[in-house]
Amino acid sequence: MTLSDLHSFTHPSIHPLTHSLTHSLTHSFIHSLIHLFIHSFIHSFTHSLIHSFIHSFIHSFIHSLIHSLTHSFIHSLIHSLTHSLTHSLTHSLTHSFIHSFIHSLTHSLIHSFIHSFIHSFVAICRAHYVENVESETLIV
């Protein structure tokens, strides 16, 4: 048997087996490759989507929190300043009014007292003078 005979004898049985094995391995490899590609794509896409969602959620949450705290702080500060200013103004005006009223009343009472005292003193002096003049006139 020659090499050519051996080839002719074995080729018909080995060729289909080799072809079948190659086809099977290639098919399996391509199937695995496609499966791996799809799986990687889905995993990557899902991961990106989740990451993006979490990032957006955290960003939105922090933004809302900062906005809320800033708004509350500014509102509280304005309320506090307004309340303090109103309280100080009311206190100041009330104090000024009471002080002015007491000062006016005291001044008025002192002025009236001095005026009355002077008039009484002048009236007493005049009465005493008239009494002395009349008594001198009677003597003469």
Secondary structure, 3 states (H helix, E strand, C coil): CCHHHHHHHHHHHHHHHHHHHHHHHHHHHHHHHHHHHHHHHHHHHHHHHHHHHHHHHHHHHHHHHHHHHHHHHHHHHHHHHHHHHHHHHHHHHHHHHHHHHHHHHHHHHHHHHHHHHHHHHHHHHHHHHHHHHHHHHHHC
